[in-house]
């Protein structure tokens, strides 16, 4: 009878064992499915993170390029102003030297005219000398004025050249993004 009880107990334990095996199998399936879902979620999260990092790097690179462009633009503008200044100052120095030379020549001409007028013997000679001095002075003034005007125009053109080039480069630089 002991054997019969063992057989009955074994038979009664079979459904419990089967239920436990089924439960364990279900648990393993759930754990595996959860692990697989978690693994896929992690992979998706990693992929999204990689995409976000790549986008951030791209945005950072574009922002840095924009910063470099802005810094380059500022540097180019300062360089153009410095070139303008150098040419302008040199030109003004040249004009001032020419004006100083004209003032010196005018003093010399005035002294020579005074000597000439004082050397005249008659009123008619004084009038003729005065007329000659006036004509020569007028012709010299027109010639010197033209010379100073030409120098001024040359200085203005040469000094404006670096600024004009910078303006053209700036217009071109800012026109490209609009056209694209």
The 8 nearest C-alpha neighbors of each residue, nearest first, counted from 0:
[[1, 3, 2, 4, 5, 6, 7, 8],
 [0, 2, 4, 3, 5, 6, 7, 8],
 [1, 3, 5, 0, 4, 6, 7, 8],
 [2, 4, 0, 6, 5, 1, 7, 8],
 [5, 3, 7, 1, 6, 2, 8, 0],
 [4, 6, 8, 2, 3, 7, 9, 1],
 [5, 7, 9, 3, 4, 8, 10, 2],
 [8, 6, 10, 4, 9, 5, 11, 3],
 [7, 9, 11, 5, 10, 6, 4, 12],
 [8, 10, 6, 12, 7, 11, 5, 13],
 [11, 9, 7, 13, 8, 12, 6, 14],
 [10, 12, 8, 9, 13, 7, 14, 15],
 [11, 13, 9, 15, 10, 14, 8, 16],
 [14, 12, 16, 10, 15, 11, 17, 9],
 [13, 15, 17, 16, 12, 18, 11, 10],
 [14, 16, 18, 12, 13, 17, 19, 11],
 [17, 15, 19, 13, 14, 18, 12, 20],
 [16, 18, 14, 20, 19, 15, 13, 21],
 [19, 17, 15, 21, 16, 20, 22, 14],
 [18, 20, 22, 16, 17, 21, 23, 15],
 [21, 19, 23, 17, 22, 18, 16, 24],
 [22, 20, 24, 18, 23, 19, 17, 25],
 [23, 21, 19, 25, 20, 24, 18, 26],
 [22, 24, 26, 20, 21, 25, 19, 27],
 [25, 23, 21, 27, 26, 22, 20, 28],
 [26, 24, 28, 22, 23, 27, 21, 29],
 [25, 27, 23, 29, 24, 28, 22, 30],
 [26, 28, 30, 24, 25, 29, 31, 23],
 [29, 27, 25, 31, 26, 30, 32, 24],
 [28, 30, 32, 26, 27, 31, 33, 25],
 [29, 31, 33, 27, 32, 28, 34, 26],
 [32, 30, 34, 28, 33, 29, 27, 35],
 [31, 33, 35, 29, 34, 30, 28, 36],
 [34, 32, 30, 36, 31, 35, 37, 29],
 [33, 35, 31, 37, 32, 36, 30, 38],
 [34, 36, 38, 32, 37, 33, 31, 39],
 [37, 35, 33, 39, 38, 34, 32, 40],
 [36, 38, 40, 34, 35, 39, 33, 41],
 [37, 39, 35, 41, 36, 40, 34, 42],
 [40, 38, 42, 36, 41, 37, 43, 35],
 [41, 39, 37, 43, 42, 38, 44, 36],
 [40, 42, 44, 38, 39, 43, 45, 37],
 [41, 43, 39, 45, 40, 44, 46, 38],
 [44, 42, 46, 40, 45, 41, 47, 39],
 [43, 45, 41, 47, 42, 46, 48, 40],
 [44, 46, 48, 42, 43, 47, 41, 49],
 [47, 45, 43, 49, 48, 44, 42, 50],
 [48, 46, 50, 44, 49, 45, 43, 51],
 [49, 47, 45, 51, 50, 46, 44, 52],
 [48, 50, 46, 52, 47, 51, 53, 45],
 [51, 49, 47, 53, 48, 52, 54, 46],
 [52, 50, 48, 54, 53, 49, 55, 47],
 [51, 53, 55, 49, 54, 50, 48, 56],
 [52, 54, 56, 50, 51, 55, 49, 57],
 [55, 53, 57, 51, 52, 56, 58, 50],
 [56, 54, 52, 58, 57, 53, 59, 51],
 [55, 57, 59, 53, 54, 58, 60, 52],
 [58, 56, 54, 60, 55, 59, 53, 61],
 [59, 57, 55, 61, 60, 56, 62, 54],
 [60, 58, 56, 62, 57, 61, 55, 63],
 [59, 61, 63, 57, 58, 62, 56, 64],
 [62, 60, 64, 58, 63, 59, 65, 57],
 [63, 61, 65, 59, 64, 60, 58, 66],
 [62, 64, 66, 60, 65, 61, 59, 67],
 [65, 63, 67, 61, 66, 62, 60, 68],
 [66, 64, 62, 68, 63, 67, 61, 69],
 [65, 67, 63, 69, 64, 68, 70, 62],
 [68, 66, 64, 70, 65, 69, 71, 63],
 [69, 67, 71, 65, 66, 70, 72, 64],
 [70, 68, 66, 72, 71, 67, 65, 73],
 [69, 71, 67, 73, 72, 68, 66, 74],
 [72, 70, 68, 74, 69, 73, 67, 75],
 [71, 73, 69, 75, 70, 74, 68, 76],
 [74, 72, 70, 76, 71, 75, 69, 77],
 [73, 75, 71, 77, 76, 72, 70, 78],
 [76, 74, 78, 72, 73, 77, 71, 79],
 [75, 77, 79, 73, 78, 74, 72, 80],
 [76, 78, 80, 74, 79, 75, 81, 73],
 [77, 79, 75, 81, 76, 80, 74, 82],
 [80, 78, 76, 161, 82, 77, 81, 162],
 [81, 79, 83, 77, 82, 78, 84, 76],
 [80, 82, 84, 78, 83, 79, 77, 85],
 [83, 81, 85, 79, 84, 80, 78, 86],
 [84, 82, 158, 80, 86, 81, 85, 87],
 [83, 85, 81, 87, 82, 86, 88, 80],
 [84, 86, 82, 88, 87, 83, 89, 81],
 [87, 85, 158, 89, 83, 84, 88, 90],
 [86, 88, 90, 84, 158, 89, 85, 83],
 [87, 89, 91, 85, 90, 86, 84, 92],
 [90, 88, 92, 86, 87, 91, 85, 93],
 [91, 89, 87, 93, 154, 92, 88, 86],
 [90, 92, 94, 88, 93, 89, 95, 87],
 [93, 91, 95, 89, 90, 94, 88, 96],
 [92, 94, 90, 96, 91, 95, 97, 89],
 [95, 93, 97, 91, 96, 92, 98, 90],
 [94, 96, 98, 92, 97, 93, 99, 91],
 [97, 95, 99, 93, 94, 98, 100, 92],
 [96, 98, 100, 94, 95, 99, 101, 93],
 [99, 97, 101, 95, 100, 96, 94, 102],
 [98, 100, 96, 102, 101, 97, 95, 103],
 [99, 101, 97, 103, 98, 102, 96, 104],
 [102, 100, 98, 104, 99, 103, 105, 97],
 [103, 101, 105, 99, 104, 100, 98, 106],
 [102, 104, 100, 106, 105, 101, 99, 107],
 [105, 103, 107, 101, 106, 102, 108, 100],
 [106, 104, 108, 102, 107, 103, 109, 101],
 [107, 105, 109, 103, 104, 108, 110, 102],
 [106, 108, 104, 110, 105, 109, 111, 103],
 [109, 107, 105, 111, 106, 110, 104, 112],
 [108, 110, 106, 112, 107, 111, 105, 113],
 [111, 109, 113, 107, 112, 108, 106, 114],
 [110, 112, 108, 114, 113, 109, 115, 107],
 [113, 111, 115, 109, 114, 110, 108, 116],
 [112, 114, 110, 116, 115, 111, 117, 109],
 [115, 113, 117, 111, 112, 116, 118, 110],
 [114, 116, 112, 118, 113, 117, 111, 119],
 [117, 115, 113, 118, 119, 114, 125, 112],
 [116, 118, 114, 119, 115, 113, 125, 120],
 [119, 117, 115, 116, 114, 120, 113, 125],
 [120, 118, 116, 117, 124, 125, 121, 115],
 [121, 119, 118, 124, 122, 125, 117, 123],
 [120, 122, 124, 123, 119, 125, 126, 118],
 [121, 123, 125, 124, 126, 120, 119, 127],
 [122, 124, 126, 121, 125, 127, 120, 128],
 [123, 125, 127, 121, 122, 126, 119, 128],
 [126, 124, 122, 128, 123, 127, 116, 119],
 [127, 125, 129, 123, 124, 128, 130, 122],
 [128, 126, 124, 130, 129, 125, 123, 131],
 [129, 127, 125, 131, 130, 126, 124, 132],
 [128, 130, 126, 132, 131, 127, 125, 133],
 [131, 129, 133, 127, 128, 132, 126, 134],
 [132, 130, 128, 134, 133, 129, 135, 127],
 [131, 133, 129, 135, 130, 134, 136, 128],
 [132, 134, 136, 130, 131, 135, 137, 129],
 [135, 133, 137, 131, 136, 132, 138, 130],
 [134, 136, 138, 132, 137, 133, 139, 131],
 [137, 135, 133, 139, 134, 138, 132, 140],
 [136, 138, 140, 134, 139, 135, 133, 141],
 [139, 137, 135, 141, 140, 136, 134, 142],
 [138, 140, 142, 136, 137, 141, 143, 135],
 [139, 141, 137, 143, 138, 142, 144, 136],
 [140, 142, 144, 138, 139, 143, 145, 137],
 [143, 141, 139, 145, 144, 140, 138, 146],
 [142, 144, 146, 140, 145, 141, 139, 147],
 [145, 143, 141, 147, 146, 142, 140, 148],
 [144, 146, 148, 142, 143, 147, 149, 141],
 [145, 147, 143, 149, 144, 148, 142, 150],
 [148, 146, 150, 144, 149, 145, 151, 143],
 [149, 147, 151, 145, 150, 146, 144, 152],
 [150, 148, 146, 152, 151, 147, 145, 153],
 [149, 151, 147, 153, 148, 152, 154, 146],
 [152, 150, 148, 154, 149, 153, 147, 155],
 [153, 151, 155, 149, 154, 150, 156, 148],
 [152, 154, 150, 156, 151, 155, 157, 149],
 [155, 153, 151, 157, 90, 152, 156, 158],
 [154, 156, 152, 158, 153, 157, 159, 151],
 [157, 155, 153, 159, 154, 158, 152, 160],
 [156, 158, 154, 160, 159, 155, 153, 86],
 [157, 159, 83, 86, 155, 87, 160, 156],
 [160, 158, 156, 162, 157, 161, 155, 163],
 [159, 161, 163, 157, 162, 158, 164, 156],
 [162, 160, 79, 164, 163, 159, 83, 165],
 [163, 161, 165, 159, 164, 160, 79, 166],
 [162, 164, 166, 160, 165, 161, 159, 167],
 [163, 165, 167, 161, 162, 166, 168, 160],
 [166, 164, 168, 162, 167, 163, 169, 161],
 [165, 167, 169, 163, 168, 164, 170, 162],
 [168, 166, 164, 170, 165, 169, 171, 163],
 [169, 167, 165, 171, 166, 170, 172, 164],
 [170, 168, 172, 166, 171, 167, 165, 173],
 [171, 169, 167, 173, 172, 168, 174, 166],
 [170, 172, 168, 174, 169, 173, 167, 175],
 [173, 171, 169, 170, 174, 175, 168, 176],
 [172, 174, 170, 171, 175, 169, 176, 177],
 [175, 173, 171, 177, 172, 176, 170, 178],
 [174, 176, 178, 177, 173, 172, 179, 171],
 [177, 175, 179, 178, 174, 173, 172, 171],
 [176, 178, 174, 175, 179, 173, 172, 171],
 [177, 179, 175, 176, 174, 173, 171, 172],
 [178, 176, 177, 175, 174, 173, 172, 171]]
